[in-house]
């Protein structure tokens, strides 16, 4: 008995194959021509974040510029500087980028951080030189950013920005995330943005967010990006049309 596929089946398979090939070519062309895609390619060796999350960070940094929210940009937990490099492309002459990291890897954990967290202690270690290289590769100059090396409980006691327009918290664990929010949230004016990079990934990050909100009576309008990132705009209460503003 002849079990060969009917001609229409071969035609469908060929059509699907051509469609996939076309998609790959278009995607490659986009990466070669789209300025944001070119930027993402530059920072790829310096980050563990998805392109979707990095695009969101860039858009949020540009949003606070459009809305003229005063303050500097702050990142807590820089790794090799990929996300910092993305944020730096939205710096204006009035803003600086503050970068906080121990450069000794992830600190110790508690039970609240989740059973898998213990396997990550000491990992995600990078060097200051990695961050500087990533920033240099996207055109940031040394006078635009400040590197604060050390554990948060030490560096947060030093000089801090007066106002913060964008806070990117990539601090993973409960204690680190809670300390970051307690330190910087009051410095964020209405319209400023808070990004929690590990909200959907690590239990400790999420619990720190909940506890912080309970302590301070905050009820943020939380938005999600990819499987793990979350952010909110301080003072924003709904997503109804505001004619381009927040």
Residue pairs with C-beta under 8 A, 6 or more apart in sequence:
30 37
31 37
31 38
31 41
32 38
36 55
36 58
39 58
39 86
39 89
39 138
40 51
40 54
40 55
40 86
42 85
42 137
42 138
43 54
43 81
43 82
43 83
43 85
43 86
43 134
43 137
43 138
44 82
45 80
45 82
46 79
46 80
46 81
46 82
46 85
46 130
46 131
46 133
46 134
47 54
47 79
47 80
47 81
47 82
47 83
48 79
48 82
48 124
49 57
49 82
49 83
49 197
49 229
50 226
52 225
52 226
53 83
53 197
53 225
53 226
53 228
53 229
54 82
54 83
54 86
56 195
56 225
56 229
56 231
57 83
57 86
57 87
57 168
57 195
58 86
58 87
58 89
58 90
60 166
60 193
60 195
60 231
61 73
61 86
61 87
61 89
61 90
61 166
62 90
63 193
63 246
64 71
64 165
64 166
64 191
64 192
64 193
65 90
65 92
66 244
67 191
67 245
67 246
69 165
69 189
69 190
69 191
69 192
69 193
70 94
70 163
70 165
70 189
71 95
71 161
71 162
71 163
71 164
71 165
71 166
71 187
71 188
71 189
71 192
72 95
72 96
72 97
72 98
72 161
72 163
72 164
72 165
73 87
73 88
73 90
73 91
73 95
73 96
73 97
73 98
73 164
73 165
73 166
73 168
74 97
74 98
74 100
74 161
74 164
74 166
74 167
74 168
74 184
75 83
75 84
75 87
75 97
75 98
75 99
75 100
75 167
75 168
75 170
76 100
76 101
76 152
76 167
76 168
76 169
76 170
76 171
76 176
76 180
76 184
77 100
77 101
77 169
77 170
77 171
77 172
77 176
77 197
78 84
78 99
78 100
78 101
78 126
78 131
78 170
79 101
79 124
79 126
79 130
79 170
80 126
80 130
80 131
80 134
81 99
81 126
81 130
81 131
81 132
81 133
81 134
81 135
82 134
83 168
83 170
83 197
84 97
84 99
84 131
84 134
84 135
84 145
85 134
85 135
85 137
85 138
85 140
86 138
87 97
87 166
87 168
88 97
88 135
88 138
88 140
88 144
88 145
89 138
89 139
89 140
91 97
91 140
91 144
95 165
96 144
96 145
96 146
96 161
97 140
97 144
97 145
97 146
98 145
98 146
98 148
98 160
98 161
99 131
99 145
99 146
99 147
99 148
100 148
100 152
100 155
100 156
101 126
101 131
101 147
101 148
101 149
102 149
102 150
102 151
102 152
103 125
103 126
103 127
103 128
103 149
104 122
104 125
104 151
105 121
105 122
105 123
105 124
105 125
106 120
106 121
106 122
106 123
106 124
106 172
106 173
107 121
107 151
107 173
107 175
107 176
108 121
109 117
109 118
109 120
109 121
109 173
109 204
110 173
110 174
110 175
110 204
112 174
112 203
112 204
112 207
113 172
113 173
113 174
113 202
113 203
113 204
114 202
114 203
114 204
117 172
117 173
117 202
117 203
117 204
120 172
124 172
128 147
128 149
131 147
132 142
132 147
135 145
148 155
148 158
149 155
152 171
152 176
152 179
152 180
152 183
153 179
156 179
156 183
160 183
160 184
160 187
161 187
162 187
163 187
163 188
163 189
163 192
164 184
164 187
164 188
164 192
165 188
165 189
165 191
165 192
165 193
166 192
166 193
166 195
167 180
167 184
167 185
167 188
167 192
167 193
167 194
167 195
168 195
168 197
169 177
169 180
169 181
169 194
169 195
169 196
169 197
170 197
170 198
171 177
171 179
171 180
171 197
171 198
171 205
172 198
172 202
172 204
172 205
173 202
173 204
173 205
174 204
174 205
174 207
174 208
175 204
175 208
177 196
177 198
177 204
177 205
177 208
177 209
178 208
178 211
178 212
181 194
181 208
181 209
181 212
182 212
185 194
185 212
185 216
185 234
188 194
188 234
189 234
190 234
190 235
191 233
191 234
191 235
191 236
191 246
192 233
192 234
193 231
193 232
193 233
193 234
194 220
194 231
194 232
194 234
195 229
195 230
195 231
196 205
196 209
196 229
196 230
196 231
197 205
197 228
197 229
198 205
198 228
198 229
199 205
199 206
199 209
199 224
199 228
199 229
199 230
200 206
200 224
200 227
200 228
200 229
200 230
201 227
201 228
209 230
212 218
213 219
213 220
220 232
220 234
221 232
221 233
221 236
221 237
221 238
221 239
222 230
222 231
222 232
223 230
223 231
223 232
224 230
225 231
233 246
235 246
236 246
